[in-house]
């Protein structure tokens, strides 16, 4: 074959090949140059997007602060004018009962926040749901109001609410729009919200039959739907009465003997009516409204022990994280907390929208539905019904106004939402979720389409546990999941998901792929249980690069910074900095063992890092300055609570063997101490200098409340010490044990010496509660089999003639089965559903905590069977203790397995509009 050049001269095959190779090199160079330019453009676009996001967030923060100032100014003006102050957080009162409410809402919050459209929908949707008022505060701290209780079926059928309150409308957020009415739905559903974003009260109310969720066009055609305005009014009027009854079997009163007989699960319990009330007492007569209400001020704790990717810094300066059923937005510099209270049970995951203003959170199934297997066959008839609240679902909400925008996944998600992520390359129009069903179903949602979003597709993700899911920041259609024995690369095209498993080739296959992240070029970085880091090239499913031994143990978190640098956190307690080529920079942070290992590492302001740990701590700091705790909490079940008798402080202790003394004004830990045993109970001496800690082994410790010095320890049986309480005169200590006995000790030497007086024997089950009489002579005690017994404390003898005790004045009211607490028991309870009870020190106010995560306020004494109450949610586990500070300014509640400690402001109802 003859090859000629341009002038016809022969050309050798070798020179032709060289020419072709040179041309290929030029083309490759041009392609590489083009790719570099595209990458630069993408980087500039991301930078500009970040700048726009910061401007929007700054504006949102300004609007929030202006609204807070206006609210405080209006409140001050109202007080100065001497007129009743409109309240944003008043709550419905209700008779504490309803068996249907118990079945449907066991442990579920009575709060269902409203919704508001996203910014892209404002033009076509002129209305929105309402939400919490935690954005506004009467004091320096921006705190939230607990949700309202549900109306009884008779109330829901009433087109007019019992009471209404006048409210102040806050400044709108960038995502807010005029208030939207909603369907009334079934008659016995629970509607609740605080009233900051209230619907005007001049609307007319008419009844409409419930219908399926309307489309946007349907809503546009019926904006003045009467029953919808009625629903909005119900949801914005938290001060309304909710008068539920106890059911068919009511308490029976024998006027001649002055005995009222109440029933727990059909078992009669005789209670003696005080002499001044014998002739006028009616068991089912009207009861008084609680003289005060609560507002959630502060939440202590964070859930890091078993959740990932759940701490983020917002551009407004707030750190967002969750514990129990509360999402906390904490501004560390201003020492302010706000709370999103839309969820009804444990929150398990959190995702922040690319605009940094919208947040999605997913919750687990309610207590009654965790083991249900046929949900998809029996979906709730109404997505806004109390039944629907018990289902696992996702809430998308505005972090500025705390408005709920969408409730997604009811009847589509099984057991719990394991992980969430917004898409990034398209501005966050999609949301991906993985549940905790046996096949760990993954669903992709157009979350802003309709009120409940629109599910684009669903597929089985993996038979093994899924730990994380994320969208690629550069490829809209790429989704990555990881977990036990897998990392999967998904491609979303034309409504279908194509799956490719990660190929490790000849590299060691880890048992878990524990974390994933993306570089700015779209490459995937994964961390595994072997402590290795792997890079998976964009568009591929094979390992491009591997760094062995990045950590000694699992890699829990990977953070890719804006400059391309990488920060990782591992189970070994180390945070390591890497350059963009995964070469160590030499910067390492060693987290003290007391705080745990870094579960999540995220960027804070400037060069700061925000770290969530496995021991439920949130830390802040840099590689230069050491990490310091921003928030700390208990790590295991929490039972012991003791308010300080002289200061604004309280002590908590639990099964994590740690005691904390908290300051309610500074919102900080004064001190902590590891006692080496599971703590069950605690009590301060009357002068506050000594604290007693009871353990699950029958041992109790005497400790100095300031120096933490252990003075002595004592042993009473081998069962848990359920309750500890000093007599009002400070001369005796009563120790109630799970071995059915109450041990009485004489106190001397400034509460440092304890001498046993005797043992009170007579209960047939474990002691649960006890109270001293005001003169320190008598005790009343409850037990696990619903007994109420009385004792002569000095003689350690039971008082058989209980009628003699009807007029005794009691220094405290922690016993749940007494005449003064008859009205706190709903029908059908088994006697253990109410775990704790406490009376305020200076007010006629009674608080209870139950197995369903509820806190209720009653007027004291709550001796009428139809006792009215205010109900509050927030805890996702059984409430183990409630207690008032010495001046009744605040109430503290502790959750059992949710490990949360909540601080509530107690405010008088004297100026409430419904009064």
C-alpha positions in Angstrom: 0.0 0.0 0.0 1.4 3.4 -1.1 0.9 6.4 1.2 1.5 9.8 -0.2 1.8 13.2 1.3 0.3 16.5 0.2 2.9 17.0 -2.6 2.5 13.4 -3.8 5.8 12.3 -2.2 5.6 8.9 -0.6 5.1 8.8 3.2 6.2 6.0 5.4 3.7 4.2 7.6 5.7 5.1 10.7 5.4 8.9 10.1 1.6 8.5 9.5 1.2 6.7 12.8 3.2 9.5 14.5 0.9 12.1 12.9 -2.2 10.3 14.1 -0.8 10.0 17.7 -0.1 13.7 17.7 -3.6 14.5 16.6 -5.0 12.3 19.4 -2.9 14.0 21.9 -4.2 17.4 20.8 -7.8 16.3 20.9 -7.2 14.8 24.4 -5.6 18.0 25.6 -8.5 20.0 24.2 -11.0 17.7 26.0 -9.1 18.0 29.2 -9.0 21.7 28.9 -12.8 21.7 28.3 -13.4 19.5 31.3 -11.3 21.8 33.4 -13.2 24.9 32.2 -16.5 23.1 32.9 -15.3 22.2 36.4 -14.3 25.8 37.0 -17.7 27.0 35.9 -19.5 24.4 38.1 -17.4 25.6 41.0 -18.3 29.3 40.3 -21.9 28.4 40.1 -21.8 26.6 43.5 -20.0 29.6 45.0 -22.6 32.0 43.7 -25.3 29.6 44.9 -23.8 29.7 48.4 -23.7 33.5 48.3 -27.4 33.6 47.4 -28.2 31.1 50.1 -26.3 33.2 52.7 -28.2 36.3 51.7 -31.5 34.6 51.9 -30.7 33.1 55.2 -29.5 36.4 56.6 -32.8 38.0 55.5 -34.7 35.1 57.1 -32.8 35.6 60.3 -33.6 39.4 60.3 -37.3 38.7 59.8 -37.2 36.2 62.7 -35.5 38.7 65.0 -37.9 41.5 64.0 -40.8 39.2 64.7 -39.4 38.3 68.1 -38.9 41.9 69.0 -42.3 42.9 67.9 -43.9 40.1 69.9 -42.0 41.1 73.0 -42.9 44.7 72.6 -46.6 43.9 72.2 -46.5 41.7 75.3 -44.8 44.5 77.3 -47.4 47.0 76.0 -50.2 44.7 77.1 -48.8 44.3 80.5 -48.2 48.0 80.9 -51.8 48.7 79.8 -53.2 46.4 82.5 -55.3 44.4 80.1 -55.4 40.7 79.4 -52.5 39.6 77.3 -53.3 37.6 74.2 -51.4 34.3 74.4 -49.8 32.5 71.5 -49.5 29.3 73.5 -52.7 28.8 75.3 -53.9 25.2 75.1 -57.3 23.5 75.1 -58.4 22.1 78.5 -60.0 18.7 78.5 -61.4 16.1 80.7 -58.7 13.6 81.1 -60.1 10.5 79.5 -61.4 8.9 76.4 -60.6 5.3 75.8 -60.5 5.9 72.0 -57.9 8.7 72.6 -55.9 6.2 74.6 -56.0 3.6 71.8 -55.3 6.0 69.0 -52.8 8.4 70.6 -50.8 6.3 73.1 -47.5 8.2 73.4 -48.4 10.3 70.3 -48.3 14.1 70.7 -51.6 15.9 70.5 -49.8 18.3 68.2 -50.2 18.2 64.4 -48.6 21.3 63.0 -49.7 23.1 59.9 -48.2 23.3 56.6 -47.1 26.0 54.2 -46.2 25.9 50.6 -42.7 26.1 49.4 -41.4 29.2 47.8 -42.0 27.7 44.3 -45.7 27.2 45.1 -46.6 30.5 46.5 -47.8 31.8 43.2 -50.3 29.0 42.7 -51.2 28.3 46.3 -52.3 31.2 48.4 -52.8 29.4 51.7 -50.8 27.3 54.2 -51.1 25.2 57.3 -50.3 26.7 60.6 -47.5 25.7 62.9 -45.9 26.2 66.3 -45.3 29.5 68.1 -41.9 28.5 69.4 -40.4 31.2 67.1 -41.6 33.8 69.6 -40.7 34.1 73.3 -41.7 36.3 76.2 -38.2 36.3 77.5 -34.6 36.2 76.3 -34.8 32.6 75.2 -36.9 31.8 72.1 -38.8 28.8 73.2 -41.7 26.8 71.9 -45.2 26.1 73.1 -46.3 22.6 73.6 -49.0 21.3 71.3 -52.6 21.4 72.2 -54.7 18.5 73.3 -57.2 16.9 71.1 -60.9 17.7 71.2 -63.3 15.0 72.2 -65.7 13.6 69.5 -68.5 15.8 70.8 -66.3 18.9 70.4 -65.2 18.1 66.9 -68.8 17.8 65.9 -69.5 21.3 67.3 -69.0 23.9 64.6 -68.0 26.5 67.2 -65.1 26.3 69.5 -65.7 26.7 73.2 -63.2 29.6 73.7 -61.2 31.7 71.3 -58.2 33.9 71.9 -57.1 37.0 70.1 -53.6 36.6 68.6 -50.8 38.6 67.2 -49.8 37.8 63.6 -46.0 37.6 63.2 -44.0 38.9 60.3 -44.0 36.5 57.3 -41.1 34.4 56.5 -39.8 34.0 52.9 -41.8 30.8 52.7 -44.9 32.0 54.4 -48.2 32.8 52.8 -51.8 33.6 53.8 -53.2 31.0 56.2 -54.9 28.0 54.5 -58.0 26.2 55.8 -58.1 22.5 55.7 -60.6 19.7 55.8 -62.3 18.9 59.1 -62.1 15.1 58.4 -63.4 12.6 60.9 -65.1 13.9 64.0 -62.7 12.5 66.6 -59.4 13.7 65.1 -57.0 15.8 67.2 -56.2 19.2 65.8 -53.5 21.2 67.5 -51.2 24.1 66.9 -50.1 27.2 68.6 -51.7 30.4 67.7 -49.0 32.6 66.4 -50.1 32.1 62.8 -53.8 32.2 63.6 -56.6 32.4 61.1 -58.7 35.6 61.5 -61.6 34.9 63.7 -64.3 36.5 61.6 -64.8 33.5 59.2 -68.1 31.7 59.1 -68.1 28.0 59.9 -70.1 25.3 58.1 -69.8 21.5 58.1 -68.4 19.7 55.0 -68.0 16.0 54.6 -64.5 14.8 54.5 -62.9 13.9 51.1 -59.5 12.7 49.9 -56.6 15.1 49.9 -57.5 17.9 47.4 -55.4 18.9 44.5 -54.0 22.5 44.2 -56.7 23.3 41.6 -59.4 22.0 43.9 -58.1 24.2 46.8 -58.1 27.2 44.5 -61.7 26.6 43.6 -62.8 26.6 47.2 -60.8 29.0 49.2 -63.6 30.0 51.6 -64.7 26.5 52.5 -66.5 26.9 55.8 -65.4 23.8 57.6 -61.9 24.3 56.6 -61.9 27.7 58.3 -63.4 26.0 61.3 -60.5 23.6 61.4 -58.0 26.4 61.1 -59.8 28.1 64.0 -59.7 24.9 66.1 -56.0 24.5 65.4 -55.1 28.1 66.2 -57.1 28.3 69.5 -55.1 26.3 71.9 -57.0 27.7 74.9 -60.2 25.9 74.1 -61.7 23.4 76.5 -61.6 19.7 75.7 -64.1 18.0 78.0 -63.7 14.2 77.7 -65.4 11.8 80.0 -64.2 8.7 81.8 -66.6 6.3 80.2 -69.5 4.2 81.5 -68.0 3.1 84.9 -67.8 6.3 87.0 -66.6 6.7 90.5 -69.2 6.0 93.2 -69.6 8.2 96.2 -71.0 7.1 99.6 -72.0 10.4 101.3 -72.8 8.9 104.6 -69.3 7.4 105.1 -67.5 10.0 102.9 -65.9 7.4 100.7 -65.5 7.7 97.0 -64.8 4.4 95.2 -62.7 4.7 92.0 -61.9 1.9 89.6 -58.6 0.9 87.9 -59.2 -1.9 85.4 -62.3 -2.8 87.3 -60.6 -2.9 90.7 -62.2 -0.7 93.3 -60.1 1.7 95.4 -61.6 3.4 98.4 -60.6 7.1 98.9 -61.7 9.2 101.8 -63.2 12.6 101.1 -61.9 15.5 103.4 -64.5 16.5 106.0 -65.1 20.0 104.6 -66.1 18.5 101.2 -68.2 15.6 102.4 -71.6 17.2 101.9 -70.9 19.0 98.7 -68.6 16.6 96.9 -69.8 15.2 93.5 -67.3 12.8 91.8 -68.4 13.7 88.3 -69.0 17.4 89.0 -67.3 20.3 87.2 -63.6 20.8 87.8 -61.5 23.9 87.8 -59.2 24.9 85.0 -55.4 24.7 85.7 -54.2 28.0 87.0 -51.1 28.0 84.8 -49.8 26.8 81.5 -46.4 25.6 80.2 -44.1 26.8 77.5 -41.1 24.7 76.4 -38.1 26.8 77.1 -35.1 24.5 76.8 -34.3 20.9 75.8 -31.2 19.2 77.3 -29.8 16.3 75.2 -29.1 15.1 71.7 -29.6 11.8 70.0 -26.2 10.6 68.7 -25.9 7.2 70.2 -27.7 5.5 67.3 -28.4 8.2 64.7 -26.1 9.7 62.0 -25.9 12.9 59.9 -28.2 14.7 62.3 -26.3 17.9 63.2 -26.1 20.9 60.9 -25.1 24.5 61.2 -27.6 26.8 59.5 -26.4 30.1 57.9 -28.5 31.9 60.5 -26.1 30.7 63.2 -28.4 28.1 64.6 -27.3 24.4 65.1 -30.2 22.1 64.2 -30.4 18.6 65.7 -33.0 16.4 67.4 -33.8 14.5 70.6 -36.9 12.6 71.4 -39.8 14.1 69.3 -38.3 17.6 69.3 -36.1 19.2 66.7 -33.9 21.8 68.4 -32.6 25.0 66.7 -30.0 26.3 69.0 -28.2 29.6 68.6 -25.2 29.2 70.7 -24.0 32.8 70.6 -27.4 34.2 71.6 -28.1 31.3 74.0 -31.6 30.8 72.4 -33.5 27.7 71.5 -36.4 27.2 69.2 -38.3 24.0 68.8 -40.1 22.2 66.1 -42.8 20.1 67.7 -44.5 18.6 64.7 -43.5 15.0 65.3 -45.4 12.5 67.5 -42.7 9.9 68.2 -38.9 9.4 68.0 -37.2 11.3 65.2 -34.7 9.2 63.5 -33.2 11.3 60.7 -32.8 14.8 59.4 -31.9 16.4 56.1 -31.3 20.1 55.2 -32.4 21.5 51.8 -29.7 23.0 49.6 -31.2 26.4 50.3 -30.5 25.8 54.0 -33.9 27.1 55.0 -36.0 24.0 54.6 -35.6 20.9 56.7 -36.9 17.3 56.4 -37.2 15.1 59.4 -38.4 11.5 59.6 -40.0 9.7 62.5 -40.6 6.2 63.7 -44.0 4.5 64.0 -46.1 5.2 67.0 -46.2 2.9 70.0 -49.2 1.0 68.8 -48.0 0.5 65.2 -44.4 -0.6 65.5 -45.1 -4.2 65.0 -48.0 -3.8 62.5 -47.4 -5.9 59.3 -50.4 -4.9 57.2 -50.2 -1.1 57.0 -50.3 -0.9 53.3 -53.4 -3.0 53.3 -55.1 -0.8 55.8 -53.9 2.8 55.3 -55.5 5.6 57.4 -58.6 7.0 55.9 -57.5 10.6 56.6 -53.8 11.6 56.5 -54.4 14.3 59.1 -56.3 12.0 61.6 -54.8 11.0 65.0 -54.4 7.5 63.5 -52.2 8.9 60.8 -50.0 10.6 63.3 -49.0 7.2 64.6 -47.6 6.1 61.2 -44.0 6.7 60.3 -43.7 9.7 58.0 -41.6 12.6 56.9 -42.2 16.3 57.6 -40.8 19.1 55.4 -40.8 22.4 57.3 -39.5 25.9 57.2 -36.7 26.5 59.7 -37.5 30.2 60.0 -41.3 30.2 60.7 -41.4 26.6 61.8 -44.3 26.1 59.5 -44.9 22.5 58.3 -45.0 22.5 54.5 -45.6 18.9 53.7 -46.3 15.6 55.4 -45.0 12.8 53.3 -45.1 9.0 53.3 -48.0 8.2 55.5 -49.0 4.6 54.6 -46.0 4.4 52.3 -43.2 4.1 54.9 -42.9 1.1 57.1 -41.6 1.0 60.7 -39.4 4.1 60.6 -37.6 6.5 58.3 -33.9 5.3 58.4 -32.3 8.1 56.3 -33.2 11.0 54.1 -31.5 13.3 51.5 -32.5 16.2 49.3 -31.3 16.3 45.7 -28.6 18.9 45.1 -27.8 19.3 41.4 -31.4 20.5 40.6 -31.8 22.8 43.6 -33.5 20.2 45.9 -36.6 19.3 44.0 -36.4 15.6 45.0 -36.3 13.8 48.3 -35.1 10.3 48.8 -36.0 8.2 51.8 -35.1 4.7 53.0 -37.3 3.0 55.6 -36.6 0.2 58.1 -38.8 -2.4 56.5 -37.2 -5.9 56.1 -36.3 -5.0 52.5 -35.4 -1.4 53.4 -37.6 0.2 50.8 -36.2 3.3 49.0 -38.6 5.9 47.7 -38.0 9.0 45.6 -40.4 11.9 46.1 -41.3 15.1 44.3 -41.9 16.5 47.8 -43.3 19.9 46.8 -46.0 18.5 44.6 -49.2 18.5 46.6 -49.7 18.6 50.3 -48.4 15.1 50.8 -45.8 15.1 48.0 -45.8 12.8 45.1 -44.0 9.5 45.1 -42.2 9.1 41.9 -41.0 5.5 42.5 -40.3 3.0 45.2 -37.9 0.0 45.1 -36.4 -2.5 47.5 -33.0 -1.2 48.5 -31.3 -4.0 50.5 -32.1 -6.9 52.8 -29.3 -5.6 55.1 -29.3 -2.5 57.2 -29.0 0.8 55.3 -27.0 3.5 57.1 -27.0 6.4 54.7 -28.4 7.7 51.4 -27.4 10.8 49.4 -27.8 12.4 46.0 -24.8 13.4 43.9 -24.1 17.2 43.9 -23.4 17.2 40.1 -25.5 14.4 38.7 -29.2 14.8 39.3 -30.0 11.2 38.6 -27.3 9.6 40.8 -28.1 8.2 44.3 -25.8 6.4 46.6 -26.8 4.1 49.5 -24.5 2.2 51.9 -24.8 0.0 54.9 -24.2 -3.6 55.9 -22.2 -5.5 53.3 -22.9 -3.0 50.5 -22.5 0.3 48.8 -24.9 0.7 45.9 -24.9 3.2 43.0 -28.4 4.0 41.7 -29.3 5.8 38.5 -32.7 7.4 38.2 -34.0 7.7 34.6 -37.5 7.9 33.2 -39.2 6.8 36.4 -36.9 3.8 36.8 -34.0 3.1 39.2 -31.0 1.1 37.9 -28.8 -0.4 40.6 -25.1 -1.3 40.5 -23.4 -2.8 43.4 -20.0 -1.4 44.4 -17.2 -3.7 43.3 -14.3 -4.0 45.7 -12.3 -6.3 43.3 -9.3 -7.8 45.2 -9.6 -5.4 48.1 -10.9 -6.4 51.5 -14.7 -6.2 51.6 -15.9 -4.5 54.7 -18.7 -5.7 56.9 -20.2 -2.2 56.9 -19.8 0.8 54.7 -20.5 3.3 57.4 -20.4 6.7 55.7 -20.4 8.4 52.3 -19.8 11.9 50.9 -19.1 13.6 47.6 -16.2 15.7 46.3 -16.9 18.8 44.3 -16.2 16.8 41.1 -18.8 14.2 41.8 -16.5 11.4 43.1 -17.8 9.3 46.0 -15.8 8.9 49.2 -16.8 6.1 51.5 -15.7 5.1 54.9 -16.0 1.5 56.3 -15.9 -0.5 59.4 -12.3 -1.5 58.7 -11.2 2.2 59.1 -10.5 2.6 55.4 -11.4 5.4 53.0 -12.2 4.6 49.4 -12.8 6.9 46.4 -15.2 5.8 43.7 -14.9 7.7 40.5 -17.8 9.7 39.2 -20.1 7.5 37.1 -18.4 4.2 38.1 -18.9 1.5 40.7 -15.2 0.4 41.1 -12.6 1.7 43.6 -10.4 4.4 42.2 -8.2 4.9 45.2 -8.0 3.5 48.8 -6.5 4.8 52.0 -5.9 2.0 54.5 -6.1 2.6 58.2 -7.5 6.1 58.1 -9.0 5.3 61.5 -8.6 2.6 64.0 -12.2 1.3 63.6 -15.3 2.4 61.7 -15.3 5.8 59.9 -18.5 7.4 61.2 -18.4 10.7 59.3 -16.9 12.3 56.2 -17.0 16.0 55.6 -15.9 17.6 52.3 -15.3 21.3 52.8 -15.8 24.0 50.2 -12.1 24.2 49.4 -12.0 20.5 48.7 -10.4 19.5 52.0 -11.7 16.5 53.8 -12.4 15.8 57.5 -13.2 12.4 58.9 -14.3 11.2 62.3 -14.1 7.7 63.6 -14.9 5.4 66.4 -11.4 5.8 67.6 -12.3 9.2 68.9 -10.2 11.1 66.4 -11.1 13.8 63.9 -8.5 13.8 61.1 -8.0 16.5 58.4 -7.0 15.5 54.8 -6.2 17.5 51.7 -8.3 17.0 48.5 -5.9 14.2 47.4 -6.5 12.3 50.7 -3.1 13.1 52.1 -2.9 13.8 55.8 -2.3 17.5 56.7 -1.2 16.6 60.2 -4.2 18.2 62.0 -5.9 15.8 64.4 -8.4 16.3 67.2 -8.6 13.7 70.0 -12.0 13.8 71.6 -12.0 13.1 75.4 -13.5 9.7 76.2 -16.2 11.2 78.3 -17.8 12.8 75.3 -17.7 9.7 73.1 -16.7 9.2 69.5 -17.6 11.6 66.7 -20.8 10.4 65.1 -21.1 13.3 62.8 -18.7 16.2 61.8 -20.1 19.2 60.1 -18.9 22.7 59.2 -19.7 25.6 61.6 -19.0 29.3 61.2 -15.7 30.1 59.7 -13.2 27.4 60.4 -15.2 26.0 63.3 -16.4 22.4 63.4 -19.6 21.1 65.0 -19.4 17.5 66.2 -22.2 15.2 67.4 -20.9 12.3 69.4 -22.0 8.8 70.4 -22.4 9.8 74.0 -25.1 12.3 73.1 -23.0 15.4 73.1 -22.7 18.3 70.6 -19.2 19.8 70.6 -17.8 22.9 68.9 -14.2 24.1 68.1 -11.4 24.0 65.6 -8.2 22.2 65.0 -6.4 25.1 66.8 -8.7 25.5 69.7 -10.0 22.4 71.6 -13.6 21.2 71.2 -15.9 22.3 74.0 -19.4 20.9 74.8 -22.3 22.9 73.3 -24.9 20.4 74.5 -24.6 17.4 76.7 -27.1 14.8 77.7 -27.7 11.4 79.3 -27.0 8.3 77.2 -29.3 5.7 78.8 -32.7 5.4 80.4 -33.4 8.4 82.7 -35.3 8.1 86.0 -34.0 10.3 88.8 -35.0 14.0 89.1 -34.5 16.3 92.1 -35.2 20.1 91.9 -32.9 22.1 94.2 -34.8 23.5 97.2 -33.0 26.9 97.1 -31.6 27.5 93.7 -32.7 27.5 90.1 -31.0 24.1 89.7 -32.0 20.5 89.4 -30.3 17.1 89.4 -30.8 14.2 87.1 -29.4 10.7 87.1 -30.0 7.5 85.1 -28.8 4.1 84.0 -25.7 5.7 82.4 -24.3 5.9 86.0 -23.9 9.7 85.7 -25.4 12.4 87.8 -25.8 15.9 86.4 -26.5 19.1 88.2 -28.1 21.6 85.8 -28.5 25.4 86.0 -31.9 26.4 84.6 -30.9 30.1 84.0 -27.5 29.5 82.3 -28.8 26.3 80.7 -25.5 24.6 81.5 -24.2 21.7 83.6 -22.8 22.8 87.0 -21.1 19.5 87.6 -21.3 15.8 86.7 -20.3 12.7 88.6 -20.0 9.1 87.7 -21.4 7.1 90.6 -20.6 3.7 89.2 -24.1 2.3 89.4 -27.4 2.7 87.7 -29.3 5.5 89.4 -33.0 5.2 90.1 -34.0 8.1 92.4 -32.6 11.2 94.0 -33.5 13.8 96.6 -32.0 17.0 98.0 -31.9 17.7 101.8 -34.1 20.6 102.8 -31.2 23.0 103.0 -29.9 21.8 99.6 -26.4 20.9 100.9 -26.8 17.2 100.6 -28.1 15.0 97.8 -29.1 11.4 98.1 -28.8 9.1 95.1 -30.7 5.8 95.1 -29.5 3.0 92.8 -31.0 -0.2 91.3 -28.9 -2.4 93.6 -30.6 -1.2 96.8 -27.6 1.0 97.6 -28.0 4.7 98.2 -25.3 7.4 98.5 -25.0 10.5 100.6 -23.1 13.2 98.7 -22.2 16.9 99.1 -24.2 18.9 96.5 -21.3 21.3 95.9 -18.1 19.4 96.3 -19.5 16.0 95.2 -17.8 14.4 98.2 -19.3 11.1 99.1 -20.0 11.0 102.9 -21.5 7.6 103.2 -23.4 4.8 101.5 -26.1 2.6 102.8 -27.8 -0.7 101.7 -31.5 -1.5 102.0 -32.3 -4.8 100.4 -31.2 -5.8 96.9 -33.9 -4.2 94.9 -34.0 -0.7 93.3 -34.6 2.3 95.5 -37.7 3.7 93.9 -38.2 6.9 95.9 -36.3 9.0 98.4 -37.8 11.9 100.4 -36.9 14.0 103.4 -39.5 14.9 106.0 -40.6 18.6 106.1 -38.7 19.2 109.4 -35.6 17.6 108.0 -35.3 15.0 110.8 -36.2 11.9 108.8 -35.5 10.3 105.5 -38.0 7.8 103.9 -36.5 5.3 101.5 -39.1 3.4 99.3 -37.8 0.2 97.8 -38.9 -2.3 95.2 -38.7 -5.0 97.9 -42.1 -3.7 99.1 -40.7 -1.9 102.2 -40.2 1.7 103.3 -37.1 2.3 105.4 -37.2 5.2 107.8 -33.9 6.9 108.9 -33.2 9.6 111.5 -31.1 12.4 110.1 -28.4 14.2 112.1 -25.1 16.1 111.8 -26.4 18.5 109.1 -27.8 15.6 107.1 -24.5 13.8 107.0 -25.4 11.0 109.4 -28.3 8.5 109.0 -29.6 6.1 111.6 -32.2 3.6 110.7 -35.4 3.9 112.8 -37.3 1.0 111.4 -39.0 -0.6 108.4 -42.6 -0.1 107.3 -43.9 -3.5 106.1 -47.4 -4.1 104.7 -47.3 -3.5 100.9 -47.9 -6.6 98.8 -46.0 -5.0 95.8 -43.2 -2.6 95.2 -43.4 0.9 96.5 -43.8 3.5 93.8 -44.5 6.9 95.5 -44.6 8.4 98.9 -45.5 11.7 100.6 -44.8 13.1 104.1 -47.5 14.9 106.1 -46.9 18.6 106.7 -46.2 17.9 110.4 -43.7 15.1 109.5 -45.6 12.5 111.5 -47.2 10.4 108.8 -46.6 8.9 105.4 -48.9 8.0 102.5 -47.5 5.5 100.0 -48.6 3.8 96.7 -47.5 0.5 95.4 -47.4 -1.4 92.1 -50.7 -3.2 92.8 -52.7 0.1 93.3 -52.6 0.3 97.1 -52.8 3.4 99.1 -51.5 2.9 102.6 -50.8 5.2 105.6 -48.1 5.0 108.2 -47.0 6.4 111.5 -43.4 7.3 110.5 -41.9 7.5 114.0 -43.3 4.0 114.9 -43.0 2.5 111.4 -46.5 1.1 111.8 -49.3 1.0 109.3 -52.5 3.0 110.2 -55.3 0.6 109.7 -58.1 3.2 110.3 -57.5 5.0 107.1 -60.6 7.2 107.6 -58.6 9.0 110.3 -56.3 10.3 107.6 -58.9 12.1 105.5 -58.0 15.5 106.9 -54.3 15.2 107.1 -52.4 17.9 105.2 -49.7 16.6 103.0 -46.4 18.5 102.3 -46.2 17.1 98.8 -48.4 15.3 96.3 -46.3 12.7 94.5 -48.6 9.8 95.1 -50.7 9.2 92.1 -53.5 7.2 93.8 -55.1 9.5 96.3 -58.3 11.5 96.6 -56.5 14.6 95.5 -55.4 12.8 92.2 -58.6 10.9 91.4 -59.2 13.1 88.3 -55.8 12.4 86.7 -56.7 8.8 85.7 -58.2 8.1 82.3 -60.6 5.2 81.9 -59.1 1.8 81.1 -55.6 2.5 82.5 -53.9 -0.3 84.3 -52.6 1.8 87.2 -49.1 2.1 85.8 -49.7 4.4 82.9 -49.2 7.5 85.0 -45.6 7.3 86.2 -45.1 10.5 88.1 -47.0 13.3 89.8 -45.9 16.6 91.4 -47.7 19.5 93.0 -46.4 23.0 92.6 -44.9 24.5 95.8 -46.9 27.8 95.8 -49.7 27.2 93.3 -52.7 24.9 93.2 -51.2 23.2 90.2 -50.6 19.5 89.6 -48.4 18.0 86.9 -48.3 14.4 85.7 -46.2 12.4 83.3 -47.4 9.2 81.6 -46.3 6.2 79.5 -47.4 7.9 76.3 -44.9 10.8 76.5 -47.5 13.3 77.7 -47.3 15.9 80.4 -50.6 17.1 81.8 -51.5 20.0 84.1 -54.4 19.9 86.4 -55.8 22.2 89.1 -55.0 20.8 92.5 -56.7 19.0 94.0 -57.8 17.0 90.9 -60.6 15.2 92.8 -63.4 15.3 90.2 -63.5 12.5 87.7 -63.9 14.9 84.8 -60.8 16.9 85.7 -59.8 19.4 83.1 -56.2 19.4 82.0 -53.7 20.9 79.6 -51.7 18.4 77.7 -48.2 18.8 76.3 -46.0 16.6 74.0 -42.3 16.5 73.2 -41.2 13.3 74.9 -41.2 10.2 72.7 -40.9 7.8 75.6 -42.5 7.3 79.0 -42.2 10.4 81.1 -40.4 9.2 84.2 -40.4 12.3 86.4 -41.8 15.8 86.7 -40.9 18.4 89.3 -41.3 22.1 90.0 -38.4 24.5 91.0 -38.7 26.0 94.4 -40.3 29.2 93.1 -42.6 27.4 90.6 -41.1 29.5 87.8 -40.2 26.4 85.8 -41.1 22.7 85.6 -38.7 20.0 84.6 -39.6 16.7 82.9 -37.5 13.7 82.1 -38.0 11.0 79.4 -37.1 7.4 80.0 -35.6 5.9 77.0 -35.6 9.1 75.0 -33.0 10.4 77.6 -34.3 14.0 77.1 -34.6 16.6 79.9 -37.1 19.3 79.1 -37.4 22.7 80.9 -40.8 24.4 80.8 -41.7 27.9 81.8 -44.7 28.0 84.1 -46.9 31.1 83.5 -50.1 32.1 85.2 -53.4 31.8 83.4 -54.8 34.8 85.1 -54.3 37.0 82.0 -55.3 34.3 79.5 -58.1 35.5 77.1 -60.2 32.4 77.8 -60.3 33.2 81.5 
